[in-house]
Amino acid sequence: MSELQQIVALWRAAKARQEEVCLATVVRVEGSSYRKPGARMLLTQDGQRAGTISGGCLEAEVAKKAWWLTRNGSTIQRYSSFFDDDSPAPYGLGCGGTVHVHLDRSNAAHAVLNALDANLNKRIPFVIVTDTDRAKTVLVQQIGGETLFVSPAEPSLAGITSLAQRAASERRSFYAVLPSASGHTSELFVEYVAPSPALTIFGAGDDAKPLADFAKRLGWYITIADGRSHLASAARFPQVDRVIVLDFEATSPLRELSVSADDAFVLLTHSYEQDRAILRQVLPYRPKYLGMLGPRQRTERLVGEIASLIGISSAECMAALHAPVGFDIGAHTPESIALSIIAEIVAVINGREGTSLKKQARKHIHPTLNYV
Protein backbone atom coordinates (compact mmCIF):
# COMPACT_ATOMS: atom_id res chain seq x y z
CA MET A 1 0.00 0.00 0.00
CA SER A 2 1.40 3.39 -0.98
CA GLU A 3 1.87 6.24 1.49
CA LEU A 4 -1.10 8.13 0.05
CA GLN A 5 -3.29 5.04 0.31
CA GLN A 6 -2.29 4.62 3.95
CA ILE A 7 -3.10 8.26 4.75
CA VAL A 8 -6.51 8.15 3.04
CA ALA A 9 -7.38 4.80 4.64
CA LEU A 10 -6.51 6.06 8.13
CA TRP A 11 -8.46 9.28 7.58
CA ARG A 12 -11.53 7.39 6.42
CA ALA A 13 -11.36 5.08 9.44
CA ALA A 14 -10.97 8.03 11.83
CA LYS A 15 -13.83 9.89 10.16
CA ALA A 16 -16.07 6.85 10.54
CA ARG A 17 -15.27 6.85 14.27
CA GLN A 18 -15.77 10.63 14.41
CA GLU A 19 -12.23 10.86 15.72
CA GLU A 20 -10.22 14.04 15.37
CA VAL A 21 -7.12 14.03 13.16
CA CYS A 22 -4.12 16.27 12.72
CA LEU A 23 -2.42 16.69 9.35
CA ALA A 24 1.32 17.45 9.28
CA THR A 25 2.71 18.80 5.99
CA VAL A 26 6.27 19.78 5.07
CA VAL A 27 5.98 23.29 3.58
CA ARG A 28 9.63 24.30 3.41
CA VAL A 29 13.06 22.69 3.53
CA GLU A 30 16.37 24.50 4.00
CA GLY A 31 19.47 22.48 3.26
CA SER A 32 19.22 18.70 3.04
CA SER A 33 16.26 16.63 4.13
CA TYR A 34 14.97 13.12 3.46
CA ARG A 35 11.46 14.38 2.59
CA LYS A 36 10.62 17.42 0.50
CA PRO A 37 7.82 20.05 0.56
CA GLY A 38 4.47 18.34 0.18
CA ALA A 39 5.34 15.29 2.30
CA ARG A 40 2.52 14.47 4.73
CA MET A 41 1.77 12.55 7.90
CA LEU A 42 -1.68 11.99 9.39
CA LEU A 43 -2.17 11.59 13.15
CA THR A 44 -5.23 10.34 15.02
CA GLN A 45 -6.15 11.01 18.61
CA ASP A 46 -5.78 7.34 19.53
CA GLY A 47 -2.11 7.43 18.51
CA GLN A 48 -2.17 6.00 15.00
CA ARG A 49 -0.27 7.63 12.17
CA ALA A 50 0.28 7.21 8.44
CA GLY A 51 2.81 8.81 6.13
CA THR A 52 6.21 10.28 6.88
CA ILE A 53 7.72 13.76 6.97
CA SER A 54 11.33 12.67 7.51
CA GLY A 55 13.47 9.57 7.46
CA GLY A 56 11.98 8.56 10.81
CA CYS A 57 13.65 11.13 13.04
CA LEU A 58 10.82 13.67 13.33
CA GLU A 59 7.68 11.57 13.33
CA ALA A 60 7.64 10.63 17.03
CA GLU A 61 8.48 14.18 18.16
CA VAL A 62 5.77 15.73 15.98
CA ALA A 63 3.18 13.13 17.01
CA LYS A 64 3.95 13.70 20.70
CA LYS A 65 3.38 17.47 20.59
CA ALA A 66 1.00 18.00 17.65
CA TRP A 67 -2.20 18.13 19.71
CA TRP A 68 -0.76 20.59 22.20
CA LEU A 69 0.80 22.75 19.48
CA THR A 70 -2.52 23.02 17.60
CA ARG A 71 -4.68 23.68 20.65
CA ASN A 72 -5.23 27.28 19.47
CA GLY A 73 -5.22 26.59 15.73
CA SER A 74 -2.83 25.60 12.98
CA THR A 75 0.88 26.26 13.37
CA ILE A 76 4.19 25.90 11.56
CA GLN A 77 7.03 24.34 13.50
CA ARG A 78 10.72 24.37 12.60
CA TYR A 79 12.88 21.28 13.09
CA SER A 80 16.61 21.27 12.52
CA SER A 81 19.01 18.39 11.93
CA PHE A 82 22.26 20.36 11.90
CA PHE A 83 24.92 18.95 14.21
CA ASP A 84 25.89 22.41 15.41
CA ASP A 85 22.35 23.72 15.80
CA ASP A 86 21.63 25.89 18.84
CA SER A 87 19.06 23.34 19.98
CA PRO A 88 20.43 21.03 22.70
CA ALA A 89 18.83 18.07 20.91
CA PRO A 90 18.94 18.38 17.12
CA TYR A 91 16.72 15.87 15.36
CA GLY A 92 17.88 13.05 13.17
CA LEU A 93 21.39 12.04 12.22
CA GLY A 94 22.78 15.34 11.06
CA CYS A 95 21.23 15.55 7.60
CA GLY A 96 22.19 19.22 7.57
CA GLY A 97 18.75 20.68 6.97
CA THR A 98 15.82 22.48 8.51
CA VAL A 99 12.26 21.30 7.96
CA HIS A 100 9.20 23.54 8.40
CA VAL A 101 6.09 21.51 9.21
CA HIS A 102 2.52 22.84 9.02
CA LEU A 103 0.26 21.24 11.64
CA ASP A 104 -3.49 21.57 11.20
CA ARG A 105 -6.69 19.91 12.40
CA SER A 106 -9.20 22.47 11.12
CA ASN A 107 -11.74 22.29 8.29
CA ALA A 108 -8.89 23.17 5.93
CA ALA A 109 -7.05 19.96 6.88
CA HIS A 110 -10.16 17.92 6.09
CA ALA A 111 -10.48 19.73 2.75
CA VAL A 112 -6.92 18.67 1.91
CA LEU A 113 -7.72 15.09 2.92
CA ASN A 114 -10.88 15.14 0.81
CA ALA A 115 -8.78 16.30 -2.14
CA LEU A 116 -6.20 13.57 -1.49
CA ASP A 117 -9.02 11.01 -1.48
CA ALA A 118 -10.29 12.25 -4.86
CA ASN A 119 -6.73 12.40 -6.15
CA LEU A 120 -6.17 8.76 -5.19
CA ASN A 121 -9.47 7.24 -6.23
CA LYS A 122 -10.59 9.48 -9.10
CA ARG A 123 -7.15 10.72 -10.23
CA ILE A 124 -8.19 14.37 -9.82
CA PRO A 125 -5.23 16.77 -9.46
CA PHE A 126 -5.50 19.75 -7.15
CA VAL A 127 -3.69 22.78 -5.82
CA ILE A 128 -3.15 23.81 -2.18
CA VAL A 129 -2.06 27.31 -1.23
CA THR A 130 -0.57 27.64 2.26
CA ASP A 131 0.28 30.97 3.87
CA THR A 132 3.51 30.04 5.65
CA ASP A 133 3.69 33.38 7.46
CA ARG A 134 0.28 33.02 9.09
CA ALA A 135 0.39 29.21 9.28
CA LYS A 136 -2.87 28.53 7.50
CA THR A 137 -4.25 26.89 4.40
CA VAL A 138 -5.79 29.54 2.19
CA LEU A 139 -7.10 27.58 -0.80
CA VAL A 140 -7.76 23.96 -1.77
CA GLN A 141 -8.86 23.78 -5.41
CA GLN A 142 -9.54 20.65 -7.43
CA ILE A 143 -8.48 21.02 -11.06
CA GLY A 144 -11.51 20.65 -13.23
CA GLY A 145 -13.63 20.26 -10.10
CA GLU A 146 -14.93 22.18 -7.15
CA THR A 147 -13.21 24.56 -4.77
CA LEU A 148 -13.01 22.55 -1.57
CA PHE A 149 -11.82 25.29 0.75
CA VAL A 150 -11.24 29.04 0.69
CA SER A 151 -9.93 30.81 3.77
CA PRO A 152 -12.64 33.20 5.03
CA ALA A 153 -12.02 36.92 4.61
CA GLU A 154 -8.79 36.35 2.71
CA PRO A 155 -7.78 39.83 1.45
CA SER A 156 -5.63 38.64 -1.47
CA LEU A 157 -7.91 35.95 -2.85
CA ALA A 158 -7.74 37.18 -6.45
CA GLY A 159 -3.96 36.95 -6.48
CA ILE A 160 -4.02 33.58 -4.73
CA THR A 161 -6.49 32.16 -7.24
CA SER A 162 -4.26 33.36 -10.06
CA LEU A 163 -1.27 31.58 -8.49
CA ALA A 164 -3.29 28.38 -8.13
CA GLN A 165 -4.27 28.56 -11.79
CA ARG A 166 -0.64 29.02 -12.74
CA ALA A 167 0.42 25.98 -10.71
CA ALA A 168 -2.32 23.94 -12.39
CA SER A 169 -1.39 25.03 -15.90
CA GLU A 170 2.35 24.55 -15.36
CA ARG A 171 1.86 21.39 -13.28
CA ARG A 172 4.42 22.38 -10.70
CA SER A 173 4.77 23.72 -7.18
CA PHE A 174 6.51 26.95 -6.22
CA TYR A 175 6.76 29.71 -3.62
CA ALA A 176 5.33 33.19 -4.06
CA VAL A 177 5.30 36.42 -2.07
CA LEU A 178 1.97 38.20 -2.22
CA PRO A 179 1.28 41.63 -0.73
CA SER A 180 -2.21 42.47 0.54
CA ALA A 181 -4.13 45.74 0.50
CA SER A 182 -3.28 46.24 4.18
CA GLY A 183 0.42 46.13 3.43
CA HIS A 184 0.93 42.70 4.95
CA THR A 185 3.15 40.38 2.88
CA SER A 186 2.52 36.65 2.81
CA GLU A 187 4.94 33.98 1.72
CA LEU A 188 2.90 31.27 0.04
CA PHE A 189 3.62 27.65 -0.69
CA VAL A 190 1.66 26.89 -3.86
CA GLU A 191 1.57 23.11 -4.18
CA TYR A 192 0.43 21.24 -7.26
CA VAL A 193 -0.60 17.67 -6.42
CA ALA A 194 -0.63 15.52 -9.54
CA PRO A 195 -2.56 12.27 -9.82
CA SER A 196 -0.49 9.15 -9.39
CA PRO A 197 1.06 7.92 -12.64
CA ALA A 198 -0.95 5.55 -14.80
CA LEU A 199 0.90 2.54 -16.18
CA THR A 200 -0.50 0.28 -18.88
CA ILE A 201 1.25 -3.05 -19.27
CA PHE A 202 0.59 -4.68 -22.62
CA GLY A 203 1.09 -8.36 -22.01
CA ALA A 204 -0.32 -10.57 -19.27
CA GLY A 205 2.44 -13.14 -19.03
CA ASP A 206 4.26 -14.08 -15.86
CA ASP A 207 6.83 -11.31 -16.32
CA ALA A 208 4.05 -8.71 -16.09
CA LYS A 209 3.24 -9.74 -12.51
CA PRO A 210 6.34 -8.35 -10.74
CA LEU A 211 6.12 -5.15 -12.81
CA ALA A 212 2.50 -4.69 -11.72
CA ASP A 213 3.47 -5.46 -8.12
CA PHE A 214 6.23 -2.83 -8.08
CA ALA A 215 3.95 -0.23 -9.64
CA LYS A 216 1.16 -0.96 -7.19
CA ARG A 217 3.49 -0.47 -4.23
CA LEU A 218 4.20 2.97 -5.65
CA GLY A 219 0.47 3.70 -5.72
CA TRP A 220 0.16 3.88 -9.51
CA TYR A 221 -3.01 3.23 -11.47
CA ILE A 222 -2.33 0.01 -13.36
CA THR A 223 -3.97 -1.50 -16.42
CA ILE A 224 -3.16 -4.92 -17.86
CA ALA A 225 -4.08 -5.35 -21.55
CA ASP A 226 -3.59 -8.43 -23.70
CA GLY A 227 -5.30 -10.17 -26.59
CA ARG A 228 -5.14 -13.54 -24.80
CA SER A 229 -8.22 -13.86 -22.60
CA HIS A 230 -6.84 -16.85 -20.69
CA LEU A 231 -3.99 -14.61 -19.47
CA ALA A 232 -5.69 -11.23 -19.17
CA SER A 233 -7.91 -11.96 -16.19
CA ALA A 234 -8.60 -10.36 -12.82
CA ALA A 235 -7.84 -13.70 -11.17
CA ARG A 236 -4.23 -13.55 -12.43
CA PHE A 237 -3.83 -9.85 -11.58
CA PRO A 238 -5.94 -9.13 -8.48
CA GLN A 239 -3.78 -6.14 -7.51
CA VAL A 240 -4.30 -4.07 -10.68
CA ASP A 241 -7.02 -1.49 -11.27
CA ARG A 242 -8.19 -2.72 -14.66
CA VAL A 243 -7.78 -5.73 -16.94
CA ILE A 244 -8.66 -5.44 -20.64
CA VAL A 245 -8.86 -8.19 -23.25
CA LEU A 246 -7.80 -6.62 -26.52
CA ASP A 247 -9.63 -7.50 -29.74
CA PHE A 248 -7.04 -7.35 -32.52
CA GLU A 249 -9.64 -8.17 -35.14
CA ALA A 250 -11.39 -4.88 -34.43
CA THR A 251 -10.56 -1.70 -36.35
CA SER A 252 -9.28 -0.10 -33.14
CA PRO A 253 -8.09 -2.81 -30.74
CA LEU A 254 -7.38 -0.23 -28.02
CA ARG A 255 -10.82 1.37 -28.11
CA GLU A 256 -11.48 0.43 -24.46
CA LEU A 257 -8.20 1.97 -23.38
CA SER A 258 -7.79 5.68 -22.73
CA VAL A 259 -4.39 6.65 -24.14
CA SER A 260 -2.90 9.81 -22.65
CA ALA A 261 0.42 11.43 -23.45
CA ASP A 262 1.00 11.83 -19.69
CA ASP A 263 0.91 8.10 -18.99
CA ALA A 264 3.43 5.26 -19.18
CA PHE A 265 3.16 2.18 -21.40
CA VAL A 266 5.25 -0.96 -21.48
CA LEU A 267 5.00 -3.69 -24.12
CA LEU A 268 5.67 -7.18 -22.74
CA THR A 269 3.47 -9.22 -25.08
CA HIS A 270 6.25 -11.38 -26.56
CA SER A 271 4.06 -11.28 -29.67
CA TYR A 272 5.32 -9.58 -32.82
CA GLU A 273 1.80 -9.11 -34.21
CA GLN A 274 0.40 -7.68 -30.97
CA ASP A 275 3.34 -5.32 -30.59
CA ARG A 276 2.94 -4.03 -34.14
CA ALA A 277 -0.78 -3.34 -33.68
CA ILE A 278 -0.22 -1.69 -30.28
CA LEU A 279 2.66 0.49 -31.48
CA ARG A 280 0.61 1.68 -34.42
CA GLN A 281 -2.10 2.86 -32.02
CA VAL A 282 0.04 4.29 -29.20
CA LEU A 283 3.06 5.89 -30.89
CA PRO A 284 1.11 8.82 -32.43
CA TYR A 285 0.26 10.02 -28.91
CA ARG A 286 3.98 10.39 -28.08
CA PRO A 287 3.41 9.25 -24.46
CA LYS A 288 5.76 10.37 -21.72
CA TYR A 289 7.09 6.82 -21.47
CA LEU A 290 6.76 4.01 -23.99
CA GLY A 291 8.98 1.00 -23.41
CA MET A 292 9.32 -2.20 -25.41
CA LEU A 293 10.82 -5.50 -24.37
CA GLY A 294 13.09 -7.23 -26.86
CA PRO A 295 16.31 -6.63 -28.80
CA ARG A 296 16.86 -3.40 -30.66
CA GLN A 297 16.82 -5.10 -34.05
CA ARG A 298 13.30 -6.42 -33.44
CA THR A 299 12.06 -2.96 -32.46
CA GLU A 300 13.70 -1.36 -35.51
CA ARG A 301 11.98 -3.89 -37.75
CA LEU A 302 8.59 -3.19 -36.15
CA VAL A 303 9.06 0.57 -36.46
CA GLY A 304 10.07 0.19 -40.09
CA GLU A 305 6.78 -1.55 -40.82
CA ILE A 306 4.50 1.03 -39.16
CA ALA A 307 6.31 4.39 -39.48
CA SER A 308 4.89 5.28 -42.90
CA LEU A 309 1.39 4.16 -41.78
CA ILE A 310 1.31 6.67 -38.90
CA GLY A 311 3.12 9.50 -40.65
CA ILE A 312 6.14 9.52 -38.34
CA SER A 313 9.69 8.87 -39.48
CA SER A 314 11.49 5.77 -38.24
CA ALA A 315 14.05 7.95 -36.48
CA GLU A 316 11.33 9.85 -34.60
CA CYS A 317 9.62 6.61 -33.64
CA MET A 318 12.84 5.15 -32.23
CA ALA A 319 13.51 8.39 -30.34
CA ALA A 320 10.06 8.15 -28.72
CA LEU A 321 10.68 4.56 -27.59
CA HIS A 322 12.63 3.19 -24.65
CA ALA A 323 13.88 0.08 -26.36
CA PRO A 324 15.38 -2.11 -25.12
CA VAL A 325 13.29 -1.26 -22.09
CA GLY A 326 14.73 -0.55 -18.63
CA PHE A 327 18.02 0.48 -17.06
CA ASP A 328 21.17 -1.57 -17.47
CA ILE A 329 21.50 -3.12 -14.00
CA GLY A 330 22.43 -6.60 -15.15
CA ALA A 331 18.83 -7.81 -14.78
CA HIS A 332 18.02 -11.38 -15.82
CA THR A 333 15.08 -12.53 -13.70
CA PRO A 334 11.50 -11.25 -14.15
CA GLU A 335 11.75 -9.43 -10.82
CA SER A 336 15.05 -7.69 -11.57
CA ILE A 337 13.87 -6.80 -15.09
CA ALA A 338 10.71 -5.30 -13.58
CA LEU A 339 12.88 -3.29 -11.17
CA SER A 340 14.98 -1.94 -14.04
CA ILE A 341 11.82 -0.92 -15.93
CA ILE A 342 10.21 0.78 -12.93
CA ALA A 343 13.42 2.67 -12.19
CA GLU A 344 13.57 3.95 -15.76
CA ILE A 345 9.91 5.05 -15.72
CA VAL A 346 10.38 6.94 -12.45
CA ALA A 347 13.48 8.67 -13.84
CA VAL A 348 11.69 9.70 -17.04
CA ILE A 349 8.63 11.00 -15.15
CA ASN A 350 10.92 13.08 -12.94
CA GLY A 351 13.04 14.33 -15.83
CA ARG A 352 16.19 12.54 -14.70
CA GLU A 353 18.82 10.50 -16.51
CA GLY A 354 18.97 7.86 -13.81
CA THR A 355 22.70 8.06 -13.10
CA SER A 356 24.29 6.98 -9.82
CA LEU A 357 23.94 9.59 -7.06
CA LYS A 358 27.60 8.98 -6.25
CA LYS A 359 28.48 10.51 -9.60
CA GLN A 360 26.28 13.58 -9.18
CA ALA A 361 28.29 16.78 -9.15
CA ARG A 362 25.53 19.04 -7.82
CA LYS A 363 25.25 19.74 -4.10
CA HIS A 364 21.57 18.88 -3.78
CA ILE A 365 20.23 15.74 -5.45
CA HIS A 366 16.60 16.89 -5.36
CA PRO A 367 15.22 19.89 -7.29
CA THR A 368 14.40 22.94 -5.20
CA LEU A 369 11.22 24.98 -5.49
CA ASN A 370 11.68 28.47 -6.83
CA TYR A 371 9.85 31.76 -6.27
CA VAL A 372 7.66 33.25 -8.97
C-alpha positions in Angstrom: 0.0 0.0 0.0 1.4 3.4 -1.0 1.9 6.2 1.5 -1.1 8.1 0.0 -3.3 5.0 0.3 -2.3 4.6 4.0 -3.1 8.3 4.7 -6.5 8.2 3.0 -7.4 4.8 4.6 -6.5 6.1 8.1 -8.5 9.3 7.6 -11.5 7.4 6.4 -11.4 5.1 9.4 -11.0 8.0 11.8 -13.8 9.9 10.2 -16.1 6.8 10.5 -15.3 6.8 14.3 -15.8 10.6 14.4 -12.2 10.9 15.7 -10.2 14.0 15.4 -7.1 14.0 13.2 -4.1 16.3 12.7 -2.4 16.7 9.4 1.3 17.4 9.3 2.7 18.8 6.0 6.3 19.8 5.1 6.0 23.3 3.6 9.6 24.3 3.4 13.1 22.7 3.5 16.4 24.5 4.0 19.5 22.5 3.3 19.2 18.7 3.0 16.3 16.6 4.1 15.0 13.1 3.5 11.5 14.4 2.6 10.6 17.4 0.5 7.8 20.1 0.6 4.5 18.3 0.2 5.3 15.3 2.3 2.5 14.5 4.7 1.8 12.5 7.9 -1.7 12.0 9.4 -2.2 11.6 13.2 -5.2 10.3 15.0 -6.2 11.0 18.6 -5.8 7.3 19.5 -2.1 7.4 18.5 -2.2 6.0 15.0 -0.3 7.6 12.2 0.3 7.2 8.4 2.8 8.8 6.1 6.2 10.3 6.9 7.7 13.8 7.0 11.3 12.7 7.5 13.5 9.6 7.5 12.0 8.6 10.8 13.7 11.1 13.0 10.8 13.7 13.3 7.7 11.6 13.3 7.6 10.6 17.0 8.5 14.2 18.2 5.8 15.7 16.0 3.2 13.1 17.0 3.9 13.7 20.7 3.4 17.5 20.6 1.0 18.0 17.7 -2.2 18.1 19.7 -0.8 20.6 22.2 0.8 22.8 19.5 -2.5 23.0 17.6 -4.7 23.7 20.7 -5.2 27.3 19.5 -5.2 26.6 15.7 -2.8 25.6 13.0 0.9 26.3 13.4 4.2 25.9 11.6 7.0 24.3 13.5 10.7 24.4 12.6 12.9 21.3 13.1 16.6 21.3 12.5 19.0 18.4 11.9 22.3 20.4 11.9 24.9 18.9 14.2 25.9 22.4 15.4 22.3 23.7 15.8 21.6 25.9 18.8 19.1 23.3 20.0 20.4 21.0 22.7 18.8 18.1 20.9 18.9 18.4 17.1 16.7 15.9 15.4 17.9 13.0 13.2 21.4 12.0 12.2 22.8 15.3 11.1 21.2 15.6 7.6 22.2 19.2 7.6 18.8 20.7 7.0 15.8 22.5 8.5 12.3 21.3 8.0 9.2 23.5 8.4 6.1 21.5 9.2 2.5 22.8 9.0 0.3 21.2 11.6 -3.5 21.6 11.2 -6.7 19.9 12.4 -9.2 22.5 11.1 -11.7 22.3 8.3 -8.9 23.2 5.9 -7.1 20.0 6.9 -10.2 17.9 6.1 -10.5 19.7 2.8 -6.9 18.7 1.9 -7.7 15.1 2.9 -10.9 15.1 0.8 -8.8 16.3 -2.1 -6.2 13.6 -1.5 -9.0 11.0 -1.5 -10.3 12.3 -4.9 -6.7 12.4 -6.2 -6.2 8.8 -5.2 -9.5 7.2 -6.2 -10.6 9.5 -9.1 -7.2 10.7 -10.2 -8.2 14.4 -9.8 -5.2 16.8 -9.5 -5.5 19.8 -7.2 -3.7 22.8 -5.8 -3.2 23.8 -2.2 -2.1 27.3 -1.2 -0.6 27.6 2.3 0.3 31.0 3.9 3.5 30.0 5.6 3.7 33.4 7.5 0.3 33.0 9.1 0.4 29.2 9.3 -2.9 28.5 7.5 -4.3 26.9 4.4 -5.8 29.5 2.2 -7.1 27.6 -0.8 -7.8 24.0 -1.8 -8.9 23.8 -5.4 -9.5 20.6 -7.4 -8.5 21.0 -11.1 -11.5 20.7 -13.2 -13.6 20.3 -10.1 -14.9 22.2 -7.1 -13.2 24.6 -4.8 -13.0 22.5 -1.6 -11.8 25.3 0.7 -11.2 29.0 0.7 -9.9 30.8 3.8 -12.6 33.2 5.0 -12.0 36.9 4.6 -8.8 36.4 2.7 -7.8 39.8 1.4 -5.6 38.6 -1.5 -7.9 35.9 -2.8 -7.7 37.2 -6.5 -4.0 36.9 -6.5 -4.0 33.6 -4.7 -6.5 32.2 -7.2 -4.3 33.4 -10.1 -1.3 31.6 -8.5 -3.3 28.4 -8.1 -4.3 28.6 -11.8 -0.6 29.0 -12.7 0.4 26.0 -10.7 -2.3 23.9 -12.4 -1.4 25.0 -15.9 2.3 24.6 -15.4 1.9 21.4 -13.3 4.4 22.4 -10.7 4.8 23.7 -7.2 6.5 26.9 -6.2 6.8 29.7 -3.6 5.3 33.2 -4.1 5.3 36.4 -2.1 2.0 38.2 -2.2 1.3 41.6 -0.7 -2.2 42.5 0.5 -4.1 45.7 0.5 -3.3 46.2 4.2 0.4 46.1 3.4 0.9 42.7 4.9 3.2 40.4 2.9 2.5 36.6 2.8 4.9 34.0 1.7 2.9 31.3 0.0 3.6 27.6 -0.7 1.7 26.9 -3.9 1.6 23.1 -4.2 0.4 21.2 -7.3 -0.6 17.7 -6.4 -0.6 15.5 -9.5 -2.6 12.3 -9.8 -0.5 9.2 -9.4 1.1 7.9 -12.6 -0.9 5.5 -14.8 0.9 2.5 -16.2 -0.5 0.3 -18.9 1.2 -3.0 -19.3 0.6 -4.7 -22.6 1.1 -8.4 -22.0 -0.3 -10.6 -19.3 2.4 -13.1 -19.0 4.3 -14.1 -15.9 6.8 -11.3 -16.3 4.1 -8.7 -16.1 3.2 -9.7 -12.5 6.3 -8.3 -10.7 6.1 -5.2 -12.8 2.5 -4.7 -11.7 3.5 -5.5 -8.1 6.2 -2.8 -8.1 4.0 -0.2 -9.6 1.2 -1.0 -7.2 3.5 -0.5 -4.2 4.2 3.0 -5.6 0.5 3.7 -5.7 0.2 3.9 -9.5 -3.0 3.2 -11.5 -2.3 0.0 -13.4 -4.0 -1.5 -16.4 -3.2 -4.9 -17.9 -4.1 -5.4 -21.5 -3.6 -8.4 -23.7 -5.3 -10.2 -26.6 -5.1 -13.5 -24.8 -8.2 -13.9 -22.6 -6.8 -16.8 -20.7 -4.0 -14.6 -19.5 -5.7 -11.2 -19.2 -7.9 -12.0 -16.2 -8.6 -10.4 -12.8 -7.8 -13.7 -11.2 -4.2 -13.5 -12.4 -3.8 -9.9 -11.6 -5.9 -9.1 -8.5 -3.8 -6.1 -7.5 -4.3 -4.1 -10.7 -7.0 -1.5 -11.3 -8.2 -2.7 -14.7 -7.8 -5.7 -16.9 -8.7 -5.4 -20.6 -8.9 -8.2 -23.2 -7.8 -6.6 -26.5 -9.6 -7.5 -29.7 -7.0 -7.4 -32.5 -9.6 -8.2 -35.1 -11.4 -4.9 -34.4 -10.6 -1.7 -36.3 -9.3 -0.1 -33.1 -8.1 -2.8 -30.7 -7.4 -0.2 -28.0 -10.8 1.4 -28.1 -11.5 0.4 -24.5 -8.2 2.0 -23.4 -7.8 5.7 -22.7 -4.4 6.6 -24.1 -2.9 9.8 -22.7 0.4 11.4 -23.4 1.0 11.8 -19.7 0.9 8.1 -19.0 3.4 5.3 -19.2 3.2 2.2 -21.4 5.3 -1.0 -21.5 5.0 -3.7 -24.1 5.7 -7.2 -22.7 3.5 -9.2 -25.1 6.3 -11.4 -26.6 4.1 -11.3 -29.7 5.3 -9.6 -32.8 1.8 -9.1 -34.2 0.4 -7.7 -31.0 3.3 -5.3 -30.6 2.9 -4.0 -34.1 -0.8 -3.3 -33.7 -0.2 -1.7 -30.3 2.7 0.5 -31.5 0.6 1.7 -34.4 -2.1 2.9 -32.0 0.0 4.3 -29.2 3.1 5.9 -30.9 1.1 8.8 -32.4 0.3 10.0 -28.9 4.0 10.4 -28.1 3.4 9.3 -24.5 5.8 10.4 -21.7 7.1 6.8 -21.5 6.8 4.0 -24.0 9.0 1.0 -23.4 9.3 -2.2 -25.4 10.8 -5.5 -24.4 13.1 -7.2 -26.9 16.3 -6.6 -28.8 16.9 -3.4 -30.7 16.8 -5.1 -34.0 13.3 -6.4 -33.4 12.1 -3.0 -32.5 13.7 -1.4 -35.5 12.0 -3.9 -37.7 8.6 -3.2 -36.1 9.1 0.6 -36.5 10.1 0.2 -40.1 6.8 -1.6 -40.8 4.5 1.0 -39.2 6.3 4.4 -39.5 4.9 5.3 -42.9 1.4 4.2 -41.8 1.3 6.7 -38.9 3.1 9.5 -40.6 6.1 9.5 -38.3 9.7 8.9 -39.5 11.5 5.8 -38.2 14.1 7.9 -36.5 11.3 9.8 -34.6 9.6 6.6 -33.6 12.8 5.2 -32.2 13.5 8.4 -30.3 10.1 8.2 -28.7 10.7 4.6 -27.6 12.6 3.2 -24.6 13.9 0.1 -26.4 15.4 -2.1 -25.1 13.3 -1.3 -22.1 14.7 -0.6 -18.6 18.0 0.5 -17.1 21.2 -1.6 -17.5 21.5 -3.1 -14.0 22.4 -6.6 -15.2 18.8 -7.8 -14.8 18.0 -11.4 -15.8 15.1 -12.5 -13.7 11.5 -11.3 -14.1 11.8 -9.4 -10.8 15.0 -7.7 -11.6 13.9 -6.8 -15.1 10.7 -5.3 -13.6 12.9 -3.3 -11.2 15.0 -1.9 -14.0 11.8 -0.9 -15.9 10.2 0.8 -12.9 13.4 2.7 -12.2 13.6 4.0 -15.8 9.9 5.0 -15.7 10.4 6.9 -12.4 13.5 8.7 -13.8 11.7 9.7 -17.0 8.6 11.0 -15.2 10.9 13.1 -12.9 13.0 14.3 -15.8 16.2 12.5 -14.7 18.8 10.5 -16.5 19.0 7.9 -13.8 22.7 8.1 -13.1 24.3 7.0 -9.8 23.9 9.6 -7.1 27.6 9.0 -6.3 28.5 10.5 -9.6 26.3 13.6 -9.2 28.3 16.8 -9.1 25.5 19.0 -7.8 25.3 19.7 -4.1 21.6 18.9 -3.8 20.2 15.7 -5.4 16.6 16.9 -5.4 15.2 19.9 -7.3 14.4 22.9 -5.2 11.2 25.0 -5.5 11.7 28.5 -6.8 9.8 31.8 -6.3 7.7 33.2 -9.0 
